[in-house]
Amino acid sequence: MKRLEQLYNYPKYVQPFRRGSLYFFSKNDGLQNQNVFYVQTGLEGATGIMLDPNKFSADGTSRLHCADGFEGWTYCAYAVSTGRSGLGRGACNGGGHAKNAWQMI
C-alpha cells in the first residue's frame, strides 16, 4: 500500500480554460479525494481557490458532480452528492463558496 501511495502522490493539473481575463483550472496536490478549482486573473495574476470539494464534508463522503459558470464565471453553480445519498446544490460568487446558498433538493 505504501508503494501505491508513493506512485500517486504527485500534483495533477487539468487543462485550464479562459473566460475574459480570468483563467480557471483544477489541481490535485497528490492524495486529495477531489481536485480543487482555482481562478486566476491573467497569466501572471494571483491564484485563488474558487471551490474546494474536499471541504464539503469532514469524512470525505461528499462528491462534486458538476459545476458550471455564468455571467463570465462571476457566479458558478454546482451539484454535490452527500454520504447520505442526497443531492445538494450550491453557488459561488466572485470566486468563493457561498455557504448560505446550500439547499438540499
C-alpha positions in Angstrom: 0.0 0.0 0.0 2.9 2.4 0.8 4.3 1.9 -2.7 0.9 2.8 -4.3 0.7 5.9 -2.2 4.2 7.0 -3.4 3.2 6.4 -7.0 0.0 8.5 -6.8 1.4 11.3 -4.6 2.3 14.0 -7.1 0.4 17.1 -8.3 -2.1 16.6 -11.1 -3.4 19.5 -13.2 -6.4 19.7 -15.5 -6.2 21.8 -18.7 -7.1 25.5 -17.9 -9.7 27.5 -19.8 -10.2 31.2 -20.1 -13.3 33.4 -19.8 -12.5 37.0 -20.4 -9.5 37.9 -18.3 -10.0 35.0 -15.9 -8.3 31.6 -16.1 -9.8 28.6 -14.4 -8.1 25.3 -13.7 -8.3 22.4 -11.2 -5.5 20.7 -9.4 -5.0 17.8 -7.0 -1.9 18.1 -4.8 -1.5 14.4 -4.8 -3.6 12.4 -2.4 -6.7 14.6 -2.2 -10.0 12.9 -2.8 -11.1 15.5 -5.4 -9.5 18.3 -7.5 -9.6 21.8 -6.1 -10.9 24.5 -8.5 -8.9 27.7 -8.9 -9.3 31.1 -10.6 -6.6 33.4 -11.7 -6.7 36.9 -13.2 -4.5 37.0 -16.3 -1.4 34.8 -16.8 0.6 36.5 -14.1 -2.2 37.2 -11.6 -2.7 35.8 -8.1 -4.4 32.4 -7.9 -7.3 31.9 -5.5 -9.4 28.9 -4.6 -12.8 29.1 -6.2 -14.2 25.8 -4.9 -12.7 23.1 -2.8 -15.0 20.0 -2.8 -12.7 18.3 -0.2 -14.2 20.6 2.4 -17.8 19.7 1.7 -17.7 17.0 4.4 -15.2 16.1 7.1 -15.3 12.4 6.3 -14.8 12.8 2.5 -18.1 11.3 1.6 -19.4 14.2 -0.5 -18.7 14.3 -4.2 -18.8 17.2 -6.7 -20.7 16.0 -9.8 -20.9 19.1 -12.0 -20.1 22.8 -12.0 -20.8 25.5 -14.5 -20.3 29.2 -14.6 -22.3 32.1 -15.9 -22.0 35.8 -16.3 -18.3 35.5 -17.2 -17.8 33.0 -14.4 -18.6 35.7 -11.8 -21.1 33.1 -10.5 -21.0 29.4 -10.6 -23.4 26.6 -9.7 -22.6 23.1 -8.7 -24.2 19.8 -7.7 -22.9 17.6 -4.8 -23.9 14.2 -3.6 -23.5 13.6 0.1 -22.7 10.5 2.1 -26.4 10.2 3.0 -27.2 9.9 -0.7 -28.8 13.3 -1.0 -28.1 15.7 -3.8 -27.3 19.3 -2.9 -26.6 22.4 -4.9 -24.6 25.4 -4.1 -23.3 28.5 -5.7 -20.1 30.6 -5.5 -20.0 34.3 -6.0 -16.9 36.1 -7.1 -14.6 33.1 -6.7 -15.8 32.0 -3.2 -18.1 29.3 -1.9 -21.4 30.8 -0.6 -22.3 28.6 2.3 -25.7 30.1 2.6 -26.5 29.0 -0.9 -26.7 25.3 0.1 -30.1 23.9 -0.5 -30.9 20.2 -0.5 -33.1 19.1 -3.4 
